[in-house]
Amino acid sequence: MTLKDAKPGTAVQVLKISGENVLKRRIMDMGITKGIPIFVRKVAPLGDPVEITVRGYELSVRKEDAQIIEVEVIK
């Protein structure tokens, strides 16, 4: 499952970031790295952007960027 598919109100953990090096580096510079928990706050009506809480701060991620972040739901 990707971050784009995560439902609002769900806590997920990052498994992998795929994609080209420049985009992957930009995502990692935002604090989204393997093993980090993310809380999906809400998704805009058309699915873009996805609002998340990561490392104690709020962040909006474009749908295209959320698509390359593989996650699993934290139970």
MODELLER restraints for C-alpha pairs under 7 A, 6 or more apart:
rsr = mdl.restraints
at = mdl.atoms
rsr.add(forms.Gaussian(group=physical.xy_distance, feature=features.Distance(at['CA:1:A'], at['CA:70:A']), mean=5.77, stdev=0.5))
rsr.add(forms.Gaussian(group=physical.xy_distance, feature=features.Distance(at['CA:1:A'], at['CA:71:A']), mean=5.76, stdev=0.5))
rsr.add(forms.Gaussian(group=physical.xy_distance, feature=features.Distance(at['CA:1:A'], at['CA:72:A']), mean=6.57, stdev=0.5))
rsr.add(forms.Gaussian(group=physical.xy_distance, feature=features.Distance(at['CA:2:A'], at['CA:66:A']), mean=6.78, stdev=0.5))
rsr.add(forms.Gaussian(group=physical.xy_distance, feature=features.Distance(at['CA:2:A'], at['CA:67:A']), mean=5.60, stdev=0.5))
rsr.add(forms.Gaussian(group=physical.xy_distance, feature=features.Distance(at['CA:2:A'], at['CA:68:A']), mean=6.75, stdev=0.5))
rsr.add(forms.Gaussian(group=physical.xy_distance, feature=features.Distance(at['CA:2:A'], at['CA:69:A']), mean=5.44, stdev=0.5))
rsr.add(forms.Gaussian(group=physical.xy_distance, feature=features.Distance(at['CA:2:A'], at['CA:70:A']), mean=4.32, stdev=0.5))
rsr.add(forms.Gaussian(group=physical.xy_distance, feature=features.Distance(at['CA:2:A'], at['CA:71:A']), mean=5.40, stdev=0.5))
rsr.add(forms.Gaussian(group=physical.xy_distance, feature=features.Distance(at['CA:3:A'], at['CA:66:A']), mean=5.01, stdev=0.5))
rsr.add(forms.Gaussian(group=physical.xy_distance, feature=features.Distance(at['CA:3:A'], at['CA:67:A']), mean=6.18, stdev=0.5))
rsr.add(forms.Gaussian(group=physical.xy_distance, feature=features.Distance(at['CA:3:A'], at['CA:69:A']), mean=5.65, stdev=0.5))
rsr.add(forms.Gaussian(group=physical.xy_distance, feature=features.Distance(at['CA:3:A'], at['CA:70:A']), mean=6.27, stdev=0.5))
rsr.add(forms.Gaussian(group=physical.xy_distance, feature=features.Distance(at['CA:3:A'], at['CA:71:A']), mean=6.04, stdev=0.5))
rsr.add(forms.Gaussian(group=physical.xy_distance, feature=features.Distance(at['CA:4:A'], at['CA:63:A']), mean=6.10, stdev=0.5))
rsr.add(forms.Gaussian(group=physical.xy_distance, feature=features.Distance(at['CA:4:A'], at['CA:66:A']), mean=4.89, stdev=0.5))
rsr.add(forms.Gaussian(group=physical.xy_distance, feature=features.Distance(at['CA:4:A'], at['CA:67:A']), mean=5.24, stdev=0.5))
rsr.add(forms.Gaussian(group=physical.xy_distance, feature=features.Distance(at['CA:7:A'], at['CA:40:A']), mean=6.93, stdev=0.5))
rsr.add(forms.Gaussian(group=physical.xy_distance, feature=features.Distance(at['CA:8:A'], at['CA:40:A']), mean=5.10, stdev=0.5))
rsr.add(forms.Gaussian(group=physical.xy_distance, feature=features.Distance(at['CA:8:A'], at['CA:41:A']), mean=5.36, stdev=0.5))
rsr.add(forms.Gaussian(group=physical.xy_distance, feature=features.Distance(at['CA:8:A'], at['CA:42:A']), mean=4.73, stdev=0.5))
rsr.add(forms.Gaussian(group=physical.xy_distance, feature=features.Distance(at['CA:8:A'], at['CA:43:A']), mean=6.46, stdev=0.5))
rsr.add(forms.Gaussian(group=physical.xy_distance, feature=features.Distance(at['CA:9:A'], at['CA:39:A']), mean=6.84, stdev=0.5))
rsr.add(forms.Gaussian(group=physical.xy_distance, feature=features.Distance(at['CA:9:A'], at['CA:40:A']), mean=5.53, stdev=0.5))
rsr.add(forms.Gaussian(group=physical.xy_distance, feature=features.Distance(at['CA:9:A'], at['CA:41:A']), mean=5.58, stdev=0.5))
rsr.add(forms.Gaussian(group=physical.xy_distance, feature=features.Distance(at['CA:10:A'], at['CA:39:A']), mean=5.91, stdev=0.5))
rsr.add(forms.Gaussian(group=physical.xy_distance, feature=features.Distance(at['CA:10:A'], at['CA:40:A']), mean=5.47, stdev=0.5))
rsr.add(forms.Gaussian(group=physical.xy_distance, feature=features.Distance(at['CA:11:A'], at['CA:37:A']), mean=6.86, stdev=0.5))
rsr.add(forms.Gaussian(group=physical.xy_distance, feature=features.Distance(at['CA:11:A'], at['CA:38:A']), mean=5.71, stdev=0.5))
rsr.add(forms.Gaussian(group=physical.xy_distance, feature=features.Distance(at['CA:11:A'], at['CA:39:A']), mean=4.39, stdev=0.5))
rsr.add(forms.Gaussian(group=physical.xy_distance, feature=features.Distance(at['CA:11:A'], at['CA:40:A']), mean=6.28, stdev=0.5))
rsr.add(forms.Gaussian(group=physical.xy_distance, feature=features.Distance(at['CA:11:A'], at['CA:73:A']), mean=6.04, stdev=0.5))
rsr.add(forms.Gaussian(group=physical.xy_distance, feature=features.Distance(at['CA:11:A'], at['CA:74:A']), mean=5.67, stdev=0.5))
rsr.add(forms.Gaussian(group=physical.xy_distance, feature=features.Distance(at['CA:12:A'], at['CA:37:A']), mean=5.65, stdev=0.5))
rsr.add(forms.Gaussian(group=physical.xy_distance, feature=features.Distance(at['CA:12:A'], at['CA:38:A']), mean=5.26, stdev=0.5))
rsr.add(forms.Gaussian(group=physical.xy_distance, feature=features.Distance(at['CA:12:A'], at['CA:39:A']), mean=6.31, stdev=0.5))
rsr.add(forms.Gaussian(group=physical.xy_distance, feature=features.Distance(at['CA:12:A'], at['CA:71:A']), mean=6.01, stdev=0.5))
rsr.add(forms.Gaussian(group=physical.xy_distance, feature=features.Distance(at['CA:12:A'], at['CA:72:A']), mean=5.34, stdev=0.5))
rsr.add(forms.Gaussian(group=physical.xy_distance, feature=features.Distance(at['CA:12:A'], at['CA:73:A']), mean=4.29, stdev=0.5))
rsr.add(forms.Gaussian(group=physical.xy_distance, feature=features.Distance(at['CA:12:A'], at['CA:74:A']), mean=5.08, stdev=0.5))
rsr.add(forms.Gaussian(group=physical.xy_distance, feature=features.Distance(at['CA:13:A'], at['CA:35:A']), mean=5.80, stdev=0.5))
rsr.add(forms.Gaussian(group=physical.xy_distance, feature=features.Distance(at['CA:13:A'], at['CA:36:A']), mean=5.60, stdev=0.5))
rsr.add(forms.Gaussian(group=physical.xy_distance, feature=features.Distance(at['CA:13:A'], at['CA:37:A']), mean=4.34, stdev=0.5))
rsr.add(forms.Gaussian(group=physical.xy_distance, feature=features.Distance(at['CA:13:A'], at['CA:38:A']), mean=5.98, stdev=0.5))
rsr.add(forms.Gaussian(group=physical.xy_distance, feature=features.Distance(at['CA:13:A'], at['CA:71:A']), mean=5.35, stdev=0.5))
rsr.add(forms.Gaussian(group=physical.xy_distance, feature=features.Distance(at['CA:13:A'], at['CA:72:A']), mean=5.43, stdev=0.5))
rsr.add(forms.Gaussian(group=physical.xy_distance, feature=features.Distance(at['CA:13:A'], at['CA:73:A']), mean=6.38, stdev=0.5))
rsr.add(forms.Gaussian(group=physical.xy_distance, feature=features.Distance(at['CA:13:A'], at['CA:74:A']), mean=6.30, stdev=0.5))
rsr.add(forms.Gaussian(group=physical.xy_distance, feature=features.Distance(at['CA:14:A'], at['CA:33:A']), mean=6.70, stdev=0.5))
rsr.add(forms.Gaussian(group=physical.xy_distance, feature=features.Distance(at['CA:14:A'], at['CA:34:A']), mean=5.03, stdev=0.5))
rsr.add(forms.Gaussian(group=physical.xy_distance, feature=features.Distance(at['CA:14:A'], at['CA:35:A']), mean=5.07, stdev=0.5))
rsr.add(forms.Gaussian(group=physical.xy_distance, feature=features.Distance(at['CA:14:A'], at['CA:36:A']), mean=5.62, stdev=0.5))
rsr.add(forms.Gaussian(group=physical.xy_distance, feature=features.Distance(at['CA:14:A'], at['CA:37:A']), mean=6.52, stdev=0.5))
rsr.add(forms.Gaussian(group=physical.xy_distance, feature=features.Distance(at['CA:14:A'], at['CA:69:A']), mean=6.94, stdev=0.5))
rsr.add(forms.Gaussian(group=physical.xy_distance, feature=features.Distance(at['CA:14:A'], at['CA:70:A']), mean=6.04, stdev=0.5))
rsr.add(forms.Gaussian(group=physical.xy_distance, feature=features.Distance(at['CA:14:A'], at['CA:71:A']), mean=4.46, stdev=0.5))
rsr.add(forms.Gaussian(group=physical.xy_distance, feature=features.Distance(at['CA:14:A'], at['CA:72:A']), mean=6.72, stdev=0.5))
rsr.add(forms.Gaussian(group=physical.xy_distance, feature=features.Distance(at['CA:15:A'], at['CA:34:A']), mean=5.45, stdev=0.5))
rsr.add(forms.Gaussian(group=physical.xy_distance, feature=features.Distance(at['CA:15:A'], at['CA:35:A']), mean=6.13, stdev=0.5))
rsr.add(forms.Gaussian(group=physical.xy_distance, feature=features.Distance(at['CA:15:A'], at['CA:70:A']), mean=5.45, stdev=0.5))
rsr.add(forms.Gaussian(group=physical.xy_distance, feature=features.Distance(at['CA:15:A'], at['CA:71:A']), mean=5.10, stdev=0.5))
rsr.add(forms.Gaussian(group=physical.xy_distance, feature=features.Distance(at['CA:15:A'], at['CA:72:A']), mean=6.87, stdev=0.5))
rsr.add(forms.Gaussian(group=physical.xy_distance, feature=features.Distance(at['CA:16:A'], at['CA:34:A']), mean=5.80, stdev=0.5))
rsr.add(forms.Gaussian(group=physical.xy_distance, feature=features.Distance(at['CA:16:A'], at['CA:69:A']), mean=6.12, stdev=0.5))
rsr.add(forms.Gaussian(group=physical.xy_distance, feature=features.Distance(at['CA:16:A'], at['CA:70:A']), mean=5.10, stdev=0.5))
rsr.add(forms.Gaussian(group=physical.xy_distance, feature=features.Distance(at['CA:17:A'], at['CA:24:A']), mean=6.54, stdev=0.5))
rsr.add(forms.Gaussian(group=physical.xy_distance, feature=features.Distance(at['CA:17:A'], at['CA:68:A']), mean=5.83, stdev=0.5))
rsr.add(forms.Gaussian(group=physical.xy_distance, feature=features.Distance(at['CA:17:A'], at['CA:69:A']), mean=4.69, stdev=0.5))
rsr.add(forms.Gaussian(group=physical.xy_distance, feature=features.Distance(at['CA:17:A'], at['CA:70:A']), mean=6.13, stdev=0.5))
rsr.add(forms.Gaussian(group=physical.xy_distance, feature=features.Distance(at['CA:18:A'], at['CA:24:A']), mean=6.72, stdev=0.5))
rsr.add(forms.Gaussian(group=physical.xy_distance, feature=features.Distance(at['CA:18:A'], at['CA:68:A']), mean=5.28, stdev=0.5))
rsr.add(forms.Gaussian(group=physical.xy_distance, feature=features.Distance(at['CA:18:A'], at['CA:69:A']), mean=6.58, stdev=0.5))
rsr.add(forms.Gaussian(group=physical.xy_distance, feature=features.Distance(at['CA:19:A'], at['CA:68:A']), mean=6.16, stdev=0.5))
rsr.add(forms.Gaussian(group=physical.xy_distance, feature=features.Distance(at['CA:37:A'], at['CA:54:A']), mean=6.84, stdev=0.5))
rsr.add(forms.Gaussian(group=physical.xy_distance, feature=features.Distance(at['CA:38:A'], at['CA:52:A']), mean=6.60, stdev=0.5))
rsr.add(forms.Gaussian(group=physical.xy_distance, feature=features.Distance(at['CA:38:A'], at['CA:53:A']), mean=5.83, stdev=0.5))
rsr.add(forms.Gaussian(group=physical.xy_distance, feature=features.Distance(at['CA:38:A'], at['CA:54:A']), mean=5.04, stdev=0.5))
rsr.add(forms.Gaussian(group=physical.xy_distance, feature=features.Distance(at['CA:39:A'], at['CA:52:A']), mean=5.55, stdev=0.5))
rsr.add(forms.Gaussian(group=physical.xy_distance, feature=features.Distance(at['CA:39:A'], at['CA:53:A']), mean=5.11, stdev=0.5))
rsr.add(forms.Gaussian(group=physical.xy_distance, feature=features.Distance(at['CA:39:A'], at['CA:54:A']), mean=6.75, stdev=0.5))
rsr.add(forms.Gaussian(group=physical.xy_distance, feature=features.Distance(at['CA:40:A'], at['CA:51:A']), mean=6.27, stdev=0.5))
rsr.add(forms.Gaussian(group=physical.xy_distance, feature=features.Distance(at['CA:40:A'], at['CA:52:A']), mean=4.51, stdev=0.5))
rsr.add(forms.Gaussian(group=physical.xy_distance, feature=features.Distance(at['CA:40:A'], at['CA:53:A']), mean=6.55, stdev=0.5))
rsr.add(forms.Gaussian(group=physical.xy_distance, feature=features.Distance(at['CA:41:A'], at['CA:51:A']), mean=5.43, stdev=0.5))
rsr.add(forms.Gaussian(group=physical.xy_distance, feature=features.Distance(at['CA:41:A'], at['CA:52:A']), mean=5.12, stdev=0.5))
rsr.add(forms.Gaussian(group=physical.xy_distance, feature=features.Distance(at['CA:41:A'], at['CA:53:A']), mean=6.81, stdev=0.5))
rsr.add(forms.Gaussian(group=physical.xy_distance, feature=features.Distance(at['CA:42:A'], at['CA:50:A']), mean=6.20, stdev=0.5))
rsr.add(forms.Gaussian(group=physical.xy_distance, feature=features.Distance(at['CA:42:A'], at['CA:51:A']), mean=5.25, stdev=0.5))
rsr.add(forms.Gaussian(group=physical.xy_distance, feature=features.Distance(at['CA:43:A'], at['CA:49:A']), mean=6.30, stdev=0.5))
rsr.add(forms.Gaussian(group=physical.xy_distance, feature=features.Distance(at['CA:43:A'], at['CA:50:A']), mean=4.57, stdev=0.5))
rsr.add(forms.Gaussian(group=physical.xy_distance, feature=features.Distance(at['CA:43:A'], at['CA:51:A']), mean=6.05, stdev=0.5))
rsr.add(forms.Gaussian(group=physical.xy_distance, feature=features.Distance(at['CA:44:A'], at['CA:50:A']), mean=6.44, stdev=0.5))
rsr.add(forms.Gaussian(group=physical.xy_distance, feature=features.Distance(at['CA:47:A'], at['CA:63:A']), mean=6.75, stdev=0.5))
rsr.add(forms.Gaussian(group=physical.xy_distance, feature=features.Distance(at['CA:48:A'], at['CA:62:A']), mean=5.77, stdev=0.5))
rsr.add(forms.Gaussian(group=physical.xy_distance, feature=features.Distance(at['CA:48:A'], at['CA:63:A']), mean=5.16, stdev=0.5))
rsr.add(forms.Gaussian(group=physical.xy_distance, feature=features.Distance(at['CA:49:A'], at['CA:60:A']), mean=5.92, stdev=0.5))
rsr.add(forms.Gaussian(group=physical.xy_distance, feature=features.Distance(at['CA:49:A'], at['CA:61:A']), mean=5.43, stdev=0.5))
rsr.add(forms.Gaussian(group=physical.xy_distance, feature=features.Distance(at['CA:49:A'], at['CA:62:A']), mean=4.64, stdev=0.5))
rsr.add(forms.Gaussian(group=physical.xy_distance, feature=features.Distance(at['CA:49:A'], at['CA:63:A']), mean=5.72, stdev=0.5))
rsr.add(forms.Gaussian(group=physical.xy_distance, feature=features.Distance(at['CA:50:A'], at['CA:60:A']), mean=5.54, stdev=0.5))
rsr.add(forms.Gaussian(group=physical.xy_distance, feature=features.Distance(at['CA:50:A'], at['CA:61:A']), mean=5.23, stdev=0.5))
rsr.add(forms.Gaussian(group=physical.xy_distance, feature=features.Distance(at['CA:50:A'], at['CA:62:A']), mean=6.38, stdev=0.5))
rsr.add(forms.Gaussian(group=physical.xy_distance, feature=features.Distance(at['CA:50:A'], at['CA:63:A']), mean=6.69, stdev=0.5))
rsr.add(forms.Gaussian(group=physical.xy_distance, feature=features.Distance(at['CA:51:A'], at['CA:59:A']), mean=5.78, stdev=0.5))
rsr.add(forms.Gaussian(group=physical.xy_distance, feature=features.Distance(at['CA:51:A'], at['CA:60:A']), mean=4.42, stdev=0.5))
rsr.add(forms.Gaussian(group=physical.xy_distance, feature=features.Distance(at['CA:51:A'], at['CA:61:A']), mean=6.40, stdev=0.5))
rsr.add(forms.Gaussian(group=physical.xy_distance, feature=features.Distance(at['CA:52:A'], at['CA:58:A']), mean=5.75, stdev=0.5))
rsr.add(forms.Gaussian(group=physical.xy_distance, feature=features.Distance(at['CA:52:A'], at['CA:59:A']), mean=5.33, stdev=0.5))
rsr.add(forms.Gaussian(group=physical.xy_distance, feature=features.Distance(at['CA:52:A'], at['CA:60:A']), mean=6.22, stdev=0.5))
rsr.add(forms.Gaussian(group=physical.xy_distance, feature=features.Distance(at['CA:53:A'], at['CA:59:A']), mean=6.10, stdev=0.5))
